[in-house]
Amino acid sequence: MYGGRVTLDREQETRTFSGTLPPGAPDYVYVPFEVPDGVRELWVSYSYDRPSVPPGTLGNALDIGLFDERGTEVGGAGFRGWSGGARSEFFVRADAATPGYLPGPVRAGTWHVALGPYTVAPQGLSYEVVVTFTYGEPGDAAPEPAYPPGRVVGRGPGWYRGDCHLHSWYSDGRRTPAEIAARARAAGLDFITSTDHNTPSAHAHWAAEAGEDLLILLGEEVTTRNGHVLALGIEPGTWVDWRYRARDGRWEEFARRIRDAGGLVVPAHPHAPCIGCGWKFGFGEADAVEVWNGPWTPDDEAALAEWDGGLVASVRDREEGRGWLPAMGNSDAHRDPDVVGLPQTVVHAEELTREALLEGLRAGRSYVAESRSVSLDFTASADRQVSGIGERLETDPDTPVTVRLTAEGAPRCTVRLVTDQGVLFTSDPLPVSGSGTVEWRTTAGYATYVRAELRHETVVGPLPGVMAAFTNPVFLGRR
């Protein structure tokens, strides 16, 4: 599959490997190379051919990463970095590494370049990998990583705005952590989550961007060939492997690893049309689901419909102890013109801390809005009881229930109230001021849950308009 050649001088040694991968190649191909004693720095570059292909046929795309002498076992300790297709070269040494890769000692032994043939043309994919060793003293070790704090002092119960799907130049993004943090503050966010693809290398570079006005959580977008999943709020430095498909039976193991690291398991953009993006693992291990990803598109509409169907199933199966799955929305911002905070999840938490935010998200005490301008208050009440988003109004089937939504920042938007039967109430457009209140009366016997949507005006006949905001449900009736 590959061959090699060696070039030497007094301070450096270069080894070149080449080969051709056929259509149907394994998801990951490992090129082994021996690292001798005395190597201070390891530099890797690669290239591959991009032949012309017929219309409608996929061409070549090749990802790359690195594993050290501890091996390539799935979930093992050998991971040293991943850049996917975002970079054509990278280095690692004791005190520094290219974004996406982890600094640390370059120890002697068998290392591996990991190649990921994302797509392969009918002609095959020919590649060349060049590994350069620089000899010398290892130099200083990397400084002890400083991670952002897990709390903002003095922020008590309230609604907090966050964007939990963001990419920096530590994977395939183009923005630095400082640039992302500045955009988050401009968007009125209270918290964000760093979720670079398949690597925790950014974790140690966020501390300087946190402050009394911005809490920074750490995470990873675990990017498999059968869908992407956000590991939200994991312990600093945690790496979650991605090298498996649904057919391999490994997903439950890695979902547990995310939760063991204190994080939430959140399938991302489950109906996105990109190759490998559609979620194939099912939702049995999920803590929430990203229904809205970036600007509202038809795949978000499909995700919304699937999520709503899950709400119906959770009501039907509640006697079996099956819970419902809260919805989230995030920007998935990588580079200009992607807008940080479009959309954003607004969560009620007891304080602005990692633990409290994750608990609020897990409980579904949240709604999703297109910007800081949109604010909602959504309740259901009966017999002097009032329940809010993500809660249950304990009431008898025939007791009258008043559903109330107050909105701000949504000019000319239409309010839709959705139950297990579908859309049962549609308001007139809100005034140009963007503020208004609507009420609807029902019973628990008629509607087992109710959730709200705010939609922009549409010019496409009966189709609903672009989403401005939507809530998680309020459940009606006794358990």
Backbone torsions as a table, in degrees:
resi	resn	phi	psi	omega
1	MET	NA	-32.6	-179.4
2	TYR	-145.9	156.0	175.7
3	GLY	-132.7	174.0	-175.4
4	GLY	-146.5	159.7	171.5
5	ARG	-141.9	159.3	-172.7
6	VAL	-125.1	135.0	173.9
7	THR	-124.1	133.4	-174.5
8	LEU	-123.1	144.7	158.2
9	ASP	-137.9	-169.7	-172.2
10	ARG	-71.2	-28.5	-175.8
11	GLU	-112.9	-17.2	-175.8
12	GLN	-132.9	155.2	174.5
13	GLU	-136.6	130.7	-177.9
14	THR	-117.8	133.0	177.2
15	ARG	-124.0	134.2	-176.7
16	THR	-118.4	132.5	-179.4
17	PHE	-125.0	140.1	179.4
18	SER	-143.0	160.0	180.0
19	GLY	-178.4	179.5	178.5
20	THR	-132.6	130.4	178.0
21	LEU	-102.1	131.4	-179.3
22	PRO	-84.3	162.7	169.2
23	PRO	-54.8	140.0	-176.3
24	GLY	82.6	15.0	178.2
25	ALA	-62.8	159.2	176.0
26	PRO	-57.7	156.7	179.6
27	ASP	-58.3	-35.2	-178.2
28	TYR	-137.2	133.7	179.7
29	VAL	-122.5	133.3	-173.6
30	TYR	-111.7	125.1	178.2
31	VAL	-101.8	107.0	-177.4
32	PRO	-80.6	148.8	172.8
33	PHE	-150.9	148.5	-177.9
34	GLU	-92.2	127.7	174.8
35	VAL	-98.5	117.2	179.5
36	PRO	-78.5	172.7	174.2
37	ASP	-64.3	151.1	171.9
38	GLY	86.2	10.2	178.7
39	VAL	-83.3	127.1	179.7
40	ARG	-91.5	-38.9	-175.7
41	GLU	-141.1	143.1	179.0
42	LEU	-116.7	126.2	-180.0
43	TRP	-122.1	132.2	-178.7
44	VAL	-127.1	133.7	170.1
45	SER	-132.9	158.2	179.7
46	TYR	-151.6	160.3	176.6
47	SER	-149.9	161.3	177.5
48	TYR	-154.4	160.2	-176.1
49	ASP	-81.6	154.2	179.1
50	ARG	-132.5	75.0	-177.7
51	PRO	-70.0	159.0	175.3
52	SER	-68.2	143.6	179.2
53	VAL	-130.4	156.8	178.7
54	PRO	-64.3	156.2	176.9
55	PRO	-54.3	136.9	179.8
56	GLY	83.9	-2.0	179.7
57	THR	-104.9	138.4	-178.1
58	LEU	-77.1	138.2	175.6
59	GLY	-91.1	-165.9	-176.4
60	ASN	-85.8	138.0	171.4
61	ALA	-147.9	127.0	-172.3
62	LEU	-130.8	120.0	176.4
63	ASP	-89.7	164.8	-178.0
64	ILE	-146.5	150.4	174.8
65	GLY	-157.9	-172.7	-173.0
66	LEU	-143.9	137.6	173.2
67	PHE	-127.5	139.5	-175.9
68	ASP	-91.1	-164.0	-172.0
69	GLU	-66.3	-9.2	177.9
70	ARG	-79.8	-5.6	169.6
71	GLY	105.8	175.7	-175.2
72	THR	-110.4	12.6	-178.1
73	GLU	-56.0	136.3	178.7
74	VAL	-60.6	124.3	-177.8
75	GLY	80.8	3.8	-177.0
76	GLY	-80.1	-168.4	-172.5
77	ALA	-96.3	-1.2	-170.0
78	GLY	-83.6	-3.0	-175.6
79	PHE	-62.0	129.8	175.0
80	ARG	-125.3	-4.0	173.4
81	GLY	154.0	163.4	-178.3
82	TRP	-152.3	132.3	174.7
83	SER	-124.4	3.0	179.8
84	GLY	56.9	-130.4	176.3
85	GLY	-103.2	15.0	-173.3
86	ALA	-80.3	-21.5	-177.0
87	ARG	-136.2	149.6	177.2
88	SER	-100.6	-5.2	178.4
89	GLU	-156.5	158.3	178.9
90	PHE	-161.8	164.1	176.3
91	PHE	-136.4	158.4	169.0
92	VAL	-138.4	143.0	170.9
93	ARG	-153.0	-178.0	-171.2
94	ALA	-61.3	-40.9	-170.6
95	ASP	-103.7	-5.4	-175.2
96	ALA	-161.8	165.6	177.0
97	ALA	-161.1	158.8	173.7
98	THR	-61.6	142.6	174.7
99	PRO	-49.6	133.9	-174.0
100	GLY	103.4	-16.0	-175.7
101	TYR	-121.7	158.7	-173.1
102	LEU	-105.1	125.5	175.0
103	PRO	-67.2	158.2	179.7
104	GLY	157.1	172.4	-176.0
105	PRO	-61.5	145.3	174.1
106	VAL	-99.1	91.2	-174.1
107	ARG	-88.4	153.8	178.1
108	ALA	-68.1	147.7	178.6
109	GLY	142.9	-172.2	-179.3
110	THR	-90.2	113.6	175.3
111	TRP	-101.5	169.0	179.9
112	HIS	-139.1	131.0	162.9
113	VAL	-83.1	127.7	178.5
114	ALA	-97.2	122.5	176.8
115	LEU	-108.1	133.2	178.7
116	GLY	-117.9	95.9	177.3
117	PRO	-70.2	90.7	-176.7
118	TYR	-61.1	-47.9	171.3
119	THR	-140.9	149.5	-178.0
120	VAL	-129.9	129.3	179.1
121	ALA	-69.6	159.8	178.2
122	PRO	-56.6	-28.6	-179.8
123	GLN	-76.4	-8.2	-173.0
124	GLY	94.0	173.6	-177.8
125	LEU	-124.7	111.3	177.5
126	SER	-96.3	132.9	-175.5
127	TYR	-132.3	162.6	171.3
128	GLU	-139.0	130.3	178.2
129	VAL	-117.7	128.5	179.0
130	VAL	-115.4	122.0	179.0
131	VAL	-113.5	124.4	-179.0
132	THR	-117.7	126.3	174.8
133	PHE	-98.6	133.1	169.6
134	THR	-110.1	123.5	-175.6
135	TYR	-89.7	156.8	177.4
136	GLY	145.6	-179.5	177.3
137	GLU	-63.0	144.1	-174.9
138	PRO	-65.5	-20.3	-178.9
139	GLY	78.6	-173.7	-177.9
140	ASP	-69.0	148.7	173.5
141	ALA	-73.6	158.8	176.6
142	ALA	-61.0	142.0	177.8
143	PRO	-62.6	154.3	177.2
144	GLU	-57.8	126.5	-175.5
145	PRO	-64.7	141.4	174.7
146	ALA	-108.9	122.4	-176.6
147	TYR	-105.8	154.5	178.7
148	PRO	-64.6	148.6	179.6
149	PRO	-66.5	156.1	-178.0
150	GLY	-92.1	10.1	-179.7
151	ARG	-154.1	155.3	168.3
152	VAL	-113.1	119.5	-174.0
153	VAL	-70.5	140.0	171.3
154	GLY	86.2	10.5	178.6
155	ARG	-110.2	106.3	-174.7
156	GLY	-90.0	-156.6	-176.8
157	PRO	-57.5	137.2	179.7
158	GLY	172.2	-179.7	177.5
159	TRP	-95.6	126.1	-176.3
160	TYR	-121.8	137.4	-176.2
161	ARG	-99.7	134.9	-178.8
162	GLY	-146.9	159.1	174.1
163	ASP	-126.6	114.2	-170.5
164	CYS	-109.4	24.8	178.0
165	HIS	-147.5	94.6	-173.8
166	LEU	-140.0	142.1	-178.1
167	HIS	-121.8	133.9	178.4
168	SER	-111.0	-174.2	177.8
169	TRP	-72.9	2.9	172.9
170	TYR	-81.4	-3.2	164.9
171	SER	-137.9	-115.2	-176.1
172	ASP	-104.6	14.3	173.6
173	GLY	-80.1	172.0	179.5
174	ARG	-119.7	4.2	-177.1
175	ARG	-109.4	147.5	173.9
176	THR	-78.8	161.6	172.9
177	PRO	-53.9	-37.9	179.7
178	ALA	-64.3	-40.6	179.4
179	GLU	-66.9	-39.2	178.5
180	ILE	-65.6	-44.8	-179.5
181	ALA	-61.1	-39.8	178.9
182	ALA	-63.3	-41.0	178.3
183	ARG	-69.0	-34.9	177.5
184	ALA	-63.6	-42.3	178.0
185	ARG	-65.3	-40.6	179.2
186	ALA	-64.8	-28.8	178.9
187	ALA	-83.3	0.2	178.8
188	GLY	76.9	24.4	-178.1
189	LEU	-83.3	148.1	175.6
190	ASP	-98.7	-23.2	179.5
191	PHE	-152.0	155.1	174.1
192	ILE	-139.3	166.4	174.6
193	THR	-129.6	130.4	175.3
194	SER	-81.3	121.5	-175.5
195	THR	-135.3	61.0	177.6
196	ASP	-70.2	153.3	-175.6
197	HIS	-67.3	119.2	162.5
198	ASN	61.4	17.8	-179.7
199	THR	-151.8	141.9	173.6
200	PRO	-96.5	16.4	-171.2
201	SER	-62.6	-22.8	179.4
202	ALA	-77.8	-17.7	-170.1
203	HIS	-53.7	-39.7	-175.5
204	ALA	-80.9	6.0	-175.0
205	HIS	-118.7	17.0	-177.3
206	TRP	-107.8	-13.6	-171.5
207	ALA	-58.7	-40.4	-176.5
208	ALA	-67.7	-16.9	-176.6
209	GLU	-92.9	-13.5	178.9
210	ALA	-75.7	160.0	178.6
211	GLY	-169.6	-174.7	-179.3
212	GLU	-66.2	-16.6	-179.1
213	ASP	-107.3	-0.1	-176.1
214	LEU	-151.8	118.0	174.6
215	LEU	-95.5	134.2	-178.6
216	ILE	-116.3	116.6	174.7
217	LEU	-94.9	158.9	-177.1
218	LEU	-113.5	148.0	-177.7
219	GLY	-164.7	-163.5	179.3
220	GLU	-157.2	142.0	166.9
221	GLU	-94.1	107.3	-178.0
222	VAL	-80.0	109.4	-165.9
223	THR	-107.7	88.9	-178.8
224	THR	-91.0	176.9	176.1
225	ARG	-80.6	-4.1	179.7
226	ASN	-122.7	26.2	177.3
227	GLY	128.2	163.3	-178.1
228	HIS	-112.8	146.4	179.9
229	VAL	-139.6	136.8	177.4
230	LEU	-87.8	126.2	169.8
231	ALA	-97.2	98.5	-169.1
232	LEU	-98.0	130.3	173.1
233	GLY	72.4	28.3	179.6
234	ILE	-74.2	162.6	178.1
235	GLU	-60.4	143.1	-179.3
236	PRO	-53.6	137.8	177.8
237	GLY	83.6	-3.5	-179.6
238	THR	-69.7	132.2	174.5
239	TRP	-114.7	133.2	178.8
240	VAL	-115.0	122.2	-177.8
241	ASP	-70.1	154.0	-176.0
242	TRP	-126.3	3.6	-167.4
243	ARG	-90.6	66.4	178.3
244	TYR	-160.4	158.8	173.3
245	ARG	-114.9	172.2	179.8
246	ALA	-59.4	-34.6	-177.3
247	ARG	-68.0	-15.4	-175.1
248	ASP	-83.0	-12.8	177.7
249	GLY	69.7	25.3	-178.0
250	ARG	-104.9	-9.6	-170.8
251	TRP	-60.8	-44.2	-177.8
252	GLU	-57.6	-38.7	178.8
253	GLU	-59.8	-44.6	-176.2
254	PHE	-80.1	-26.9	171.0
255	ALA	-62.8	-40.6	177.0
256	ARG	-63.4	-37.4	179.5
257	ARG	-62.9	-38.2	177.7
258	ILE	-62.9	-46.5	-179.6
259	ARG	-68.7	-36.5	177.3
260	ASP	-63.1	-27.1	177.2
261	ALA	-88.0	12.3	175.4
262	GLY	84.0	10.0	-174.0
263	GLY	-102.3	176.0	174.3
264	LEU	-104.6	147.1	178.0
265	VAL	-100.6	113.6	-173.2
266	VAL	-132.3	98.4	173.2
267	PRO	-54.1	134.0	-175.1
268	ALA	-103.6	145.8	176.4
269	HIS	28.2	65.0	-169.4
270	PRO	-64.1	-17.0	178.8
271	HIS	-117.1	20.1	178.8
272	ALA	-62.5	141.8	-173.5
273	PRO	-81.2	-6.0	-178.2
274	CYS	-68.2	155.3	-176.9
275	ILE	-62.6	127.7	178.9
276	GLY	80.7	-0.1	-175.4
277	CYS	-87.2	-27.7	-178.3
278	GLY	-64.6	133.0	-173.2
279	TRP	-78.2	119.4	-174.3
280	LYS	-115.5	1.3	-173.1
281	PHE	-92.3	-3.7	-174.6
282	GLY	78.0	172.0	-173.9
283	PHE	-111.7	13.0	-177.9
284	GLY	-64.4	-25.8	-179.2
285	GLU	-101.8	1.4	-173.7
286	ALA	-80.8	148.2	172.8
287	ASP	-99.7	-22.9	176.5
288	ALA	-163.3	176.2	178.5
289	VAL	-139.8	139.8	177.7
290	GLU	-83.2	98.4	-178.1
291	VAL	-81.5	-37.4	-175.8
292	TRP	-115.4	121.9	-177.0
293	ASN	-129.2	109.2	179.8
294	GLY	67.6	-160.7	177.6
295	PRO	-56.0	142.3	-174.9
296	TRP	-64.6	126.7	-176.7
297	THR	-136.7	172.3	179.8
298	PRO	-58.5	-31.4	178.9
299	ASP	-70.2	-27.4	172.2
300	ASP	-68.1	-38.9	176.9
301	GLU	-60.3	-40.2	177.7
302	ALA	-66.4	-40.8	178.5
303	ALA	-64.4	-38.4	178.1
304	LEU	-62.4	-45.0	-179.8
305	ALA	-63.4	-41.5	179.1
306	GLU	-65.3	-42.6	179.1
307	TRP	-62.3	-43.1	179.3
308	ASP	-62.6	-38.9	174.7
309	GLY	-60.3	-35.1	176.1
310	GLY	-66.1	-33.5	175.9
311	LEU	-62.7	-42.7	178.0
312	VAL	-60.9	-44.1	180.0
313	ALA	-63.7	-36.3	-178.8
314	SER	-67.3	-35.1	176.5
315	VAL	-67.4	-43.0	-179.5
316	ARG	-63.7	-37.5	-171.4
317	ASP	-103.1	13.1	-172.4
318	ARG	-63.7	-26.1	178.8
319	GLU	-67.8	-20.3	176.6
320	GLU	-88.5	3.6	176.4
321	GLY	83.0	13.8	179.3
322	ARG	-83.6	126.9	-177.6
323	GLY	-88.6	173.0	177.6
324	TRP	-95.8	162.5	-173.9
325	LEU	-111.0	113.7	178.6
326	PRO	-66.0	154.0	178.2
327	ALA	-102.4	149.3	175.0
328	MET	-130.5	169.2	171.6
329	GLY	-143.6	138.2	-177.2
330	ASN	-146.2	164.3	-174.2
331	SER	-83.0	-32.3	-172.4
332	ASP	56.4	35.9	-175.0
333	ALA	-72.6	133.2	178.2
334	HIS	-114.8	-43.1	-169.9
335	ARG	-163.1	171.3	174.4
336	ASP	-62.3	136.3	11.1
337	PRO	-96.9	19.1	-179.6
338	ASP	-57.3	136.0	-175.6
339	VAL	-104.0	116.5	173.2
340	VAL	-63.7	130.9	-179.5
341	GLY	89.5	9.4	173.5
342	LEU	-118.6	98.5	-4.7
343	PRO	-88.6	-170.7	178.2
344	GLN	-139.8	146.6	177.2
345	THR	-95.8	128.7	-178.8
346	VAL	-107.7	113.3	-170.5
347	VAL	-119.4	140.5	174.3
348	HIS	-89.8	123.7	-179.1
349	ALA	-135.3	154.4	-178.5
350	GLU	-71.5	-23.6	176.5
351	GLU	-162.2	166.3	-179.4
352	LEU	-88.6	75.8	177.5
353	THR	-132.9	160.0	177.8
354	ARG	-56.3	-49.8	-176.3
355	GLU	-63.4	-42.9	-177.6
356	ALA	-69.1	-39.2	178.4
357	LEU	-65.4	-44.8	179.8
358	LEU	-63.7	-36.6	177.8
359	GLU	-65.9	-41.8	177.6
360	GLY	-63.3	-40.7	178.0
361	LEU	-66.8	-41.8	180.0
362	ARG	-63.7	-35.6	-179.3
363	ALA	-81.8	-10.4	-179.3
364	GLY	76.5	22.3	177.0
365	ARG	-82.8	65.0	-170.3
366	SER	-157.6	159.3	169.8
367	TYR	-136.1	168.4	-176.8
368	VAL	-119.2	133.0	-177.5
369	ALA	-132.8	153.4	-177.3
370	GLU	-75.1	-20.4	-179.3
371	SER	-165.2	175.5	177.9
372	ARG	-64.4	-18.7	-177.2
373	SER	-69.3	-25.9	-173.0
374	VAL	-95.0	123.6	176.1
375	SER	-130.5	142.5	-178.2
376	LEU	-129.4	148.8	167.0
377	ASP	-131.2	117.7	-171.3
378	PHE	-132.0	122.3	-176.8
379	THR	-141.6	161.4	168.6
380	ALA	-128.5	137.2	-175.5
381	SER	-137.4	151.0	177.1
382	ALA	-166.5	138.5	175.9
383	ASP	49.6	46.5	176.3
384	ARG	67.6	10.3	172.7
385	GLN	-98.9	143.3	176.5
386	VAL	-133.2	128.2	178.0
387	SER	-124.4	144.5	-177.2
388	GLY	-109.9	-168.9	-175.7
389	ILE	-58.2	131.8	179.2
390	GLY	83.0	0.3	-177.6
391	GLU	-108.6	175.9	177.7
392	ARG	-119.4	133.0	173.5
393	LEU	-93.0	107.1	-177.8
394	GLU	-78.4	105.4	-177.6
395	THR	-151.7	158.2	179.7
396	ASP	-72.4	158.6	-174.9
397	PRO	-58.3	-32.2	-174.5
398	ASP	-98.8	-1.5	-178.8
399	THR	-72.0	129.9	178.7
400	PRO	-61.3	136.0	179.5
401	VAL	-121.4	133.3	175.7
402	THR	-106.0	120.3	176.7
403	VAL	-100.2	129.8	-173.6
404	ARG	-133.2	130.5	175.8
405	LEU	-126.4	125.4	171.7
406	THR	-113.1	127.8	-176.6
407	ALA	-123.9	147.3	172.3
408	GLU	-133.6	147.7	175.2
409	GLY	77.8	26.6	-177.5
410	ALA	-131.8	64.2	-176.5
411	PRO	-62.2	133.8	177.2
412	ARG	63.3	13.6	177.4
413	CYS	-81.8	150.6	177.2
414	THR	-102.4	136.3	176.4
415	VAL	-91.9	131.4	173.6
416	ARG	-122.5	130.3	174.6
417	LEU	-104.5	125.6	-171.4
418	VAL	-116.5	134.9	177.3
419	THR	-125.1	-171.2	177.4
420	ASP	-66.6	-13.9	174.1
421	GLN	-90.4	-13.7	-176.2
422	GLY	119.3	-156.0	-179.3
423	VAL	-77.9	114.7	-177.8
424	LEU	-109.5	-7.0	178.2
425	PHE	-149.8	132.8	174.8
426	THR	-132.3	124.9	-176.2
427	SER	-85.8	166.7	164.0
428	ASP	-67.6	159.0	177.8
429	PRO	-58.0	142.5	175.0
430	LEU	-66.0	157.2	-179.8
431	PRO	-66.1	167.9	-178.7
432	VAL	-63.9	-18.2	174.9
433	SER	-66.6	-20.8	-179.9
434	GLY	84.7	-1.5	-177.2
435	SER	-110.9	143.6	177.9
436	GLY	178.9	165.2	179.2
437	THR	-131.2	136.5	174.7
438	VAL	-126.1	149.8	176.5
439	GLU	-131.0	147.9	177.5
440	TRP	-144.4	141.9	-178.1
441	ARG	-113.6	139.4	-178.0
442	THR	-153.5	-168.0	173.4
443	THR	-138.3	162.7	176.6
444	ALA	-67.3	-26.0	176.8
445	GLY	-71.7	-23.2	-178.4
446	TYR	-94.9	-34.1	-177.5
447	ALA	-136.2	117.9	-179.4
448	THR	-81.5	-18.7	170.3
449	TYR	-154.1	163.2	174.7
450	VAL	-143.5	136.2	175.3
451	ARG	-133.4	162.5	-174.5
452	ALA	-118.7	146.1	171.7
453	GLU	-128.1	142.9	168.1
454	LEU	-114.5	122.0	-176.8
455	ARG	-118.3	140.0	172.7
456	HIS	-70.2	164.4	177.2
457	GLU	-61.3	148.1	180.0
458	THR	-122.9	150.5	176.5
459	VAL	-115.4	16.8	-175.0
460	VAL	-115.7	53.8	173.7
461	GLY	57.0	-126.9	-172.6
462	PRO	-79.2	-7.0	-178.5
463	LEU	-68.5	144.0	178.7
464	PRO	-69.5	153.6	179.6
465	GLY	-76.2	173.8	177.9
466	VAL	-62.3	142.6	-176.9
467	MET	-70.2	136.3	170.1
468	ALA	-104.5	-32.2	178.0
469	ALA	-170.3	154.6	168.9
470	PHE	-150.8	157.3	-176.6
471	THR	-110.1	159.3	160.5
472	ASN	-71.8	163.4	-172.5
473	PRO	-79.5	160.1	159.8
474	VAL	-105.2	126.3	-179.4
475	PHE	-89.6	144.2	-176.5
476	LEU	-118.6	139.0	176.9
477	GLY	106.4	164.3	-178.7
478	ARG	-79.3	155.2	-176.6
479	ARG	-69.7	NA	NA
